[in-house]
Amino acid sequence: MQTPPQIKVNFPAIDLADNQKMIAVQVTTNASPEKIDKTITAFEKKNKSGVSLKGKYSVLYIFGFCKTSKHSVPSCC
Protein backbone atom coordinates (compact mmCIF):
# COMPACT_ATOMS: atom_id res chain seq x y z
CA MET A 1 0.00 0.00 0.00
CA GLN A 2 1.40 3.37 -0.92
CA THR A 3 0.46 6.93 -1.67
CA PRO A 4 0.53 7.23 -5.46
CA PRO A 5 2.40 10.32 -6.72
CA GLN A 6 -0.78 11.90 -8.14
CA ILE A 7 -2.43 11.89 -4.69
CA LYS A 8 -1.86 15.09 -2.75
CA VAL A 9 -2.87 16.11 0.79
CA ASN A 10 -6.69 16.19 1.01
CA PHE A 11 -6.99 14.49 -2.39
CA PRO A 12 -10.68 13.62 -2.93
CA ALA A 13 -11.78 10.09 -2.01
CA ILE A 14 -8.50 8.21 -1.42
CA ASP A 15 -5.34 8.53 0.68
CA LEU A 16 -3.63 5.22 -0.11
CA ALA A 17 -3.81 2.76 -2.97
CA ASP A 18 -2.55 -0.64 -4.04
CA ASN A 19 -2.52 -0.62 -7.85
CA GLN A 20 -1.77 -4.34 -8.09
CA LYS A 21 -4.61 -5.46 -5.80
CA MET A 22 -6.82 -2.58 -7.04
CA ILE A 23 -7.59 -1.39 -3.49
CA ALA A 24 -8.14 2.24 -2.46
CA VAL A 25 -8.20 3.50 1.14
CA GLN A 26 -9.60 6.66 2.70
CA VAL A 27 -8.58 7.50 6.29
CA THR A 28 -10.56 10.18 8.09
CA THR A 29 -11.16 11.53 11.56
CA ASN A 30 -14.70 12.42 10.48
CA ALA A 31 -16.58 9.30 9.38
CA SER A 32 -20.00 10.92 9.47
CA PRO A 33 -22.63 9.78 6.95
CA GLU A 34 -22.12 13.05 5.08
CA LYS A 35 -18.34 12.53 4.84
CA ILE A 36 -18.83 8.91 3.70
CA ASP A 37 -21.29 10.03 1.01
CA LYS A 38 -18.93 12.79 -0.13
CA THR A 39 -16.04 10.31 -0.34
CA ILE A 40 -18.09 7.78 -2.32
CA THR A 41 -19.35 10.49 -4.69
CA ALA A 42 -15.77 11.65 -5.33
CA PHE A 43 -14.65 8.01 -5.82
CA GLU A 44 -17.38 7.43 -8.42
CA LYS A 45 -17.15 10.84 -10.16
CA LYS A 46 -15.72 10.75 -13.67
CA ASN A 47 -13.10 13.29 -14.72
CA LYS A 48 -13.07 15.20 -18.02
CA SER A 49 -11.73 12.09 -19.75
CA GLY A 50 -14.64 10.00 -18.44
CA VAL A 51 -12.49 8.04 -15.98
CA SER A 52 -13.30 7.54 -12.29
CA LEU A 53 -11.32 6.17 -9.37
CA LYS A 54 -13.98 3.43 -9.15
CA GLY A 55 -12.96 2.41 -12.66
CA LYS A 56 -9.36 1.96 -11.51
CA TYR A 57 -9.90 0.42 -8.06
CA SER A 58 -12.31 -2.43 -7.37
CA VAL A 59 -12.78 -1.64 -3.68
CA LEU A 60 -12.69 1.41 -1.43
CA TYR A 61 -12.04 1.00 2.30
CA ILE A 62 -13.01 3.90 4.52
CA PHE A 63 -11.35 3.95 7.95
CA GLY A 64 -12.47 6.58 10.38
CA PHE A 65 -13.70 7.55 13.79
CA CYS A 66 -17.43 7.78 14.24
CA LYS A 67 -20.25 7.13 16.61
CA THR A 68 -22.31 4.02 15.95
CA SER A 69 -23.81 4.27 12.48
CA LYS A 70 -26.10 2.14 10.35
CA HIS A 71 -25.32 4.13 7.23
CA SER A 72 -25.57 1.99 4.08
CA VAL A 73 -22.87 2.08 1.41
CA PRO A 74 -22.47 0.50 -2.06
CA SER A 75 -20.96 -2.99 -2.37
CA CYS A 76 -17.58 -1.60 -3.59
CA CYS A 77 -17.02 -0.12 -0.13
Sequence and secondary structure as in RCSB ss.txt:
>XXXX:A:sequence
MQTPPQIKVNFPAIDLADNQKMIAVQVTTNASPEKIDKTITAFEKKNKSGVSLKGKYSVLYIFGFCKTSKHSVPS
CC
>XXXX:A:secstr
 B  TT  TT SS SEEETTTTEEEEEES   HHHHHHHHHHHH   TTS  HHHH SEEEEEE  S       T
T 
